[in-house]
Amino acid sequence: MQMFEKWCALRGEKAIPASPTIIARFIADVAPMGIDRVWPAVLEISRAHYIIGLPDSTQSFPVASAINELSKLAPPHSWPAAEKLRFMTLPYDIQLVISKREADRDREVKRMHSEFAKLEKESKDAANKTIADTAA
């Protein structure tokens, strides 16, 4: 939480309890550092609140929006619009898991389509060869 505490001190904000809007502003300000540096800082803020029994302000719409703006992680293209909106409210680490699984599934479906097309072609070729052999 060190990065967030320093940021708060420079702006005269309280690090604990932190409001969702303050956390979202923090994310926007440190966004140039990239999601790989910012997300762990957000997790530290979450942990710090949880440890002392405070509500987790990182699980809010302003924070999710700020993280989504930074990560640019798109919802799965096959999902309906309402589910895409719900995806955008999920924590970033959960979005990553879903995105990876969707990509894996898409890759496997594509591989299976290719395999099916190959088998279908081989079957047609074998049938044509049988017809040609019979005619000869």
PEVEN-V292084 format. One record per pair of residues at least 24 apart in sequence whose ideal C-beta (glycine too) atoms are under 7 Angstrom apart, sorted by the first residue. I is the first residue (numbers start at 1). J is the second residue. Records with the same first field share a line. If there is no record, write none. Layout:
I: J / J
This chain:
1: 44 / 45 / 48
3: 41
4: 41 / 44 / 45
16: 48 / 49 / 54
17: 49 / 54 / 57
18: 45 / 57
19: 57
20: 57 / 60 / 62 / 63
21: 62
23: 57 / 58 / 63
24: 62 / 63 / 65 / 66
27: 63 / 66 / 67 / 70
28: 66
31: 70
35: 70 / 71
38: 70
39: 92
42: 67
61: 89
64: 88 / 89
67: 92
73: 99
76: 102
